[in-house]
Amino acid sequence: MAEQSHEDKIARHLDHLSAALDSGTQFQVRHLLKNLSASEIGDLLESLPPAKRFAVWEMTDPELEGDVLVEVNDEVRTTLIRGTSTEDLVAAVDDLDLDDLADILDDLPDAVISEVLRSMDRQDRERLAQVLAYDEDSAGGLMDPDVVTIRPDVTLDVVLRYLRVRGELPEVFDLLFVIDRNDRYLGSLKLSDLLTHGLSNTVGELMDTSARTIPVTMHESQVAMEFEHHDLVSAPVIDNGNRLLGRITVDDVVDVIRDEAEHALMGAVGLDEEDDMFAPVVKSATRRALWLGVNLCTAFLAAAVVETFQTTLDAIVLLAVLMPIVPSMGGVAGTQSLVIITRAMALGQINRANAAGILRKEVLVGVLNGFGWAIVVSLFAYLWFGDWRIGGIIGAAMIINLVVAASAGFFIPVALKRMNVDPALAGGVVLTTVTDVIGYSAFLGLGAIFLL
């Protein structure tokens, strides 16, 4: 039997949970939640309307509540926090890892924050402050300051006895970090080496000095690429002075990848991945209205272009029938280039050395597709209307718009990036405006020249 996908599992759990809630069978709900991870419970909570969401939240294992708060999106987290008592919130977040606590600290009420900080020892408060000092999208904001460090001159026997005395170890534990007396990073010792070599060996003899390190200011998307390119499970985070500050693990990177994918998908239509799917209608409509307003402005601009050629349309009504084809084809071609370039920029694959070559390639693709589809459309228009001039005009307009669209697909994300605007958020609207304006202008302009 094929393994069930995560989406299918969540859908199945959602059906069972909804049925149990509708029937008022709390035992079934608690039994189902008992077998789910914090991440799966978070997905379910985001999929439930507010009334059922709070019912499930109240039946969630208190030991998992803190982890669930970390997993859900910002808006759902805010609603859950608002409906939970201070005492329960303190208990929920008290045992969270410092990096997870830092992620949700701003969403917690002041009374909860004060109580949580009061329960920490001085070292943990300093570590938390250290994480909060860095941008949340950087390696510093992503890292966990709770690391296991050892010195290079000790033997493996000493390290093993130290770990036994320490007792609890961090999750996703594969490396011990080697530092000097000034906390400067020297290398790492693999857990596998610790377990398979003689106890008389020293850490310095076995430590790996070539292991990848992550600068504390590195952006989280670059951190994800480092983990991907080097198959990392965990990596040390260092400052400019090579001082060890914390570590990043692969589970944190998976969250980054997921968040970036959601941002790209939702941002393309002007939405926020942190929005609650069950937010009030007026609130959701207000958020979407801004993007619709921007699109309306661009539509008016395209309409103004068409209006300037009203005389041409009055004289040759056939052009109105074919008019939507040219901007539509340009929009698709431009979007293809836009997505390719935006992705390449996110992966750091575009620089001064290869930018000209990439632009040339995109333009040539536009030219080739332009001529190819121009022949098809021209032939179709001639067979439909029996006028070779109309076929030639729409063919020429299509070539012009597809070449412009390919060029715009390259230049728009580059320009937006330089203006510190997210290309994934604004690129589509700008591109649509360009392809509509150029498409209508080329088609109707050529019609005015050769048909009037």
Long-range contacts (C-beta under 8 A, 24 or more apart in sequence): 9-40, 10-40, 10-43, 10-44, 10-47, 13-40, 13-44, 14-44, 14-47, 14-48, 17-44, 17-48, 17-52, 17-56, 18-48, 18-52, 21-52, 21-55, 21-56, 26-59, 29-55, 29-56, 29-59, 30-59, 33-59, 33-60, 33-61, 34-61, 38-64, 38-67, 38-68, 38-70, 38-71, 39-67, 39-71, 41-68, 41-71, 42-68, 42-71, 42-72, 43-71, 45-72, 45-76, 45-80, 46-72, 46-73, 46-76, 46-276, 46-277, 47-277, 48-278, 49-278, 50-79, 50-278, 53-79, 53-80, 53-278, 54-80, 54-83, 57-83, 57-84, 62-88, 62-91, 62-92, 63-95, 65-91, 65-92, 66-92, 66-93, 66-94, 66-95, 66-96, 66-100, 67-96, 67-100, 69-93, 69-104, 70-96, 70-100, 70-103, 70-104, 73-273, 73-274, 73-275, 73-276, 74-107, 74-274, 75-274, 75-275, 75-276, 75-279, 76-276, 77-104, 77-107, 78-107, 79-276, 81-107, 81-108, 81-109, 86-111, 86-112, 86-115, 90-115, 90-116, 90-119, 94-119, 97-144, 97-146, 97-170, 97-171, 98-124, 98-127, 98-128, 98-131, 98-144, 98-145, 98-146, 99-131, 99-142, 99-143, 99-144, 99-145, 99-246, 99-252, 101-128, 102-128, 102-131, 102-132, 102-136, 102-141, 103-136, 105-132, 127-246, 130-245, 130-246, 131-246, 134-216, 134-217, 137-219, 137-220, 138-216, 138-217, 138-218, 138-219, 138-220, 139-214, 139-215, 139-216, 139-217, 139-218, 139-219, 139-220, 139-223, 139-237, 139-248, 140-216, 140-217, 140-237, 140-245, 140-246, 141-220, 142-220, 142-223, 142-248, 142-252, 142-256, 143-214, 143-216, 143-237, 143-245, 143-246, 143-247, 143-248, 144-170, 144-246, 144-247, 144-248, 144-249, 144-252, 145-245, 145-246, 146-170, 146-246, 147-177, 147-236, 147-244, 147-246, 147-247, 148-173, 148-176, 148-177, 149-176, 149-177, 149-178, 149-179, 149-183, 149-244, 150-176, 150-177, 150-178, 150-179, 150-189, 150-203, 151-178, 151-179, 151-180, 151-181, 151-203, 152-178, 152-180, 152-186, 152-187, 152-202, 152-203, 152-204, 152-207, 153-202, 153-203, 153-204, 154-202, 154-203, 155-199, 155-200, 155-201, 155-202, 155-203, 156-194, 156-197, 156-198, 156-199, 156-200, 156-201, 156-202, 156-203, 156-206, 157-199, 157-200, 159-189, 159-194, 159-203, 160-194, 160-199, 170-247, 171-249, 171-251, 172-233, 172-234, 172-249, 172-250, 172-251, 173-234, 174-233, 174-234, 175-211, 175-233, 175-234, 175-236, 175-247, 176-203, 177-236, 177-244, 177-247, 178-203, 178-204, 178-207, 179-244, 182-243, 183-243, 183-244, 184-241, 184-242, 184-243, 184-244, 185-213, 185-236, 185-238, 185-242, 185-243, 185-244, 187-211, 188-236, 211-235, 211-236, 213-237, 213-238, 214-238, 214-248, 215-239, 215-240, 216-245, 220-256, 221-256, 221-260, 221-346, 222-348, 223-248, 223-253, 223-256, 224-253, 224-256, 224-257, 224-260, 225-347, 225-348, 227-253, 260-346, 263-424, 264-424, 267-422, 267-424, 267-425, 268-424, 268-425, 268-428, 269-428, 270-294, 270-425, 270-429, 291-429, 294-429, 295-429, 295-432, 298-429, 298-432, 298-433, 298-436, 299-436, 301-433, 301-436, 301-437, 302-327, 302-433, 302-436, 302-437, 302-440, 305-436, 305-437, 305-440, 305-441, 305-444, 306-440, 306-444, 309-440, 309-444, 309-445, 309-447, 309-448, 311-448, 311-452, 312-444, 312-447, 312-448, 312-451, 312-452, 313-444, 315-451, 315-452, 316-447, 316-451, 316-452, 318-385, 318-387, 318-390, 319-390, 319-443, 319-444, 319-447, 319-451, 322-381, 322-390, 322-394, 322-443, 323-440, 323-443, 323-444, 325-377, 325-394, 325-398, 326-394, 326-397, 326-398, 326-401, 326-439, 326-440, 326-442, 326-443, 327-401, 327-435, 327-436, 327-438, 327-439, 327-440, 328-439, 329-373, 329-398, 329-401, 329-402, 329-439, 330-398, 330-401, 330-402, 330-404, 330-405, 330-435, 330-436, 330-438, 330-439, 331-405, 331-431, 331-432, 331-435, 331-436, 333-366, 333-369, 333-401, 333-402, 333-405, 333-406, 333-409, 333-435, 334-405, 334-406, 334-408, 334-409, 334-431, 334-434, 334-435, 335-409, 335-428, 335-431, 336-409, 337-362, 337-365, 337-366, 337-405, 337-406, 337-408, 337-409, 337-410, 338-408, 338-409, 338-412, 338-413, 338-423, 338-427, 338-428, 338-431, 340-409, 341-409, 341-410, 341-413, 341-414, 341-423, 342-413, 342-423, 342-424, 342-427, 345-413, 345-414, 345-417, 345-423, 350-414, 355-414, 358-410, 359-407, 359-410, 362-406, 362-407, 362-409, 362-410, 363-403, 363-406, 363-407, 365-406, 366-402, 366-403, 366-404, 366-405, 366-406, 366-407, 367-399, 367-402, 367-403, 369-402, 370-398, 370-399, 370-400, 370-401, 370-402, 370-403, 371-399, 373-398, 373-402, 374-398, 374-399, 389-450, 389-451, 390-451, 392-450, 393-443, 393-446, 393-447, 393-450, 393-451, 394-443, 396-442, 396-446, 397-439, 397-442, 397-443, 397-446, 400-438, 400-442, 401-435, 401-438, 401-439, 401-442, 401-443, 404-434, 404-435, 404-438, 405-431, 405-434, 405-435, 405-438, 408-434, 408-435
